[in-house]
Amino acid sequence: MSAMSELIESLDPARPVLIAGPTASGKSELALRIAETQGGVIVNADAIQVYENWRVLTARPSPEDEARAEHALYGHVAGHVPYSVGDWLRDLEPWLAGAARPIIVGGTGLYFTALTTGLAQIPETPPHVRTDAMARIARHGHEALIDALDAGTRARIDLANPMRVQRAWEVLAATGTGLAEWQDATPPPRLSRAEAHALVIDAPKDWLTPRIEARFARMMQGGAMEEARANRAAWSPDLPSSKAIGAAELMAVLDGDMTPEEAATRAAILTRQFAKRQRTWFRARMGDWQSVSAQSLI
């Protein structure tokens, strides 16, 4: 019996499954195998795969994969619409309360943390505050916002992640209360760690890097360039969906500012950096999750 089959056999079919892992680590295939073997609905927990306009580039499940099992919360948000972890939790609710067992899979650690430890009830950011934040970042980079944050928040968030820094700055500017203080007042989780099988994929850097490079090559062969052309007319780097890794590089190819080879190299570097941030989050926040070797799933 393979290691994947043994893992699946060890799962209680009545309990929800959470599968977190870095990009290109094989977590989606594991979710499919669980759904095919034990039943359930595969529910997306990836913040960029929610967007409808980048299917190939974000490695959303293919039509063939969707035919193997029911999928939910993939590509259901327009590319220009901001989408928060609170939005995701609200959208997830029907599958938490439904009859079908949810198999929640993705690489956005914040989604899993909010689900299993609770989400602070922070008011929505007023548009003028977000506009101010984006203008400051455009002029001086996200680092310019860090000094304004309270010490508790600076110690808690990933300061190398522009989106996290911007969010923390917006919360403080809009409410006068630091993000860390809001988080400390968090209500109980919607799904506790003990209620679910919580699996985190361990994918070492040396093993993952060639998979990342090979996957981007498959994306290029599978229509990523055509997808970029379809997005070109409405393209803006400020759109929420434009955070898809490789999107800016493909636009540069269309504009003649970069070759496809240069775009592939740059996208692979960005993806490796992203995977490193994911692994850091998982180690820091998911120490009590069951670790699953990525190599064992092949």
Beta strands, then each sheet from edge to edge (+ up, - down):
strand 1: 17-20
strand 2: 41-44
strand 3: 71-72
strand 4: 102-106
strand 5: 197-202
strand 6: 290-293
sheet 1: 3+ 2+ 4+ 1+ 5+ 6+
end
